[in-house]
Amino acid sequence: MKKFASENAVLNIVIGALIVAFAIVAMFATDILADLVEYIVAALIIALSTLRFTADFKRYTSQNARFILIFELALALGAAALIITGDPLARSVGFVLYMRGFVYFLIMQLQNLKQRFDKFLIYMAVLTLGAYVLFSGNAFAEQLEIILFVLLIAYGAFLLYLGIDETMRKKKRK
């Protein structure tokens, strides 16, 4: 827990209160949170696609599989760029998820590999989720905005709790 909070109780209280205030103002008074969601999702697509690409590139030695992985990475980075330039969030995220599931099944088929059943189910769920998000439209962006709001409120409340708890403990010791 020390990684997510400061050792200074007053600093935790101040930062927690600022995060909660920012989340409330950004959600209900401005469009900052809606704009922030797009940049966060684009950054996540870039980071996760790159990390997954490097892991899969080492694992699969076939030239066909590597070509497919390079093509998938290029499309994922393109989808992230489209999010930043104003393309609908749901379309890009749905496309990336659907593409990830499709590429997994394509590589397994090309290399005649067998995977565990649970991994098959996970990638089938990714494929299905990608199709859902791809065609859900603006509802997905609104859901992500609400999720980001809840996460900010929870983290701010967590910092407030840690700060207030540490302050109360110090008062009891004196």
C-alpha positions, 0 to 999 in steps of 0.5 A: 500500500505504500506504493499508492500513498505518501508516508505524510498523512497531511499530504494524503489528505490534501491529494485525496481531497483534490482528487475527489474534488477534481473527479466531481467537477470533471464529471458534473461541471465540465467535459474534462473526464470525457476527453481524458478517457480518450487519451487514457484508452489510447495510451492503454492500447499503445502500451498493452499492444506493444507489451503483448507484441513483444511477448508473442513475437518471442514465442512464435518463430514462424514467419507467417505468425510474426508477419501477422503480429507486426500487422496487428501491432500496426493496426492497433497503433493506428486505432490508438491514433484514430482515437486521439484524432476524434474517431469514436472510442467504441469503434477503435476499442472494439476493433482492437479487441476483436482483432486480438481474438481473431489473430490469436485463433489465426496463429493457433490455426496456422501453427497447428498449436493446441491450447488449454480450454480455458485460454480458448474460452478467454480469447473467445470472450475477447472476440465476443466483447470486441464485437459487442463494443464495436457495435455498441456506439456511444454507450461504451464511451459513457460507461468508460467515463463512469468507470474512470469517475468511480476509480478516481473517487475510490482512490481519492477516498482511499488517500483520505482514509489513510491520511485521516487514520494516520492523523488520528493514530498520532493524536492517540499516541500523544 
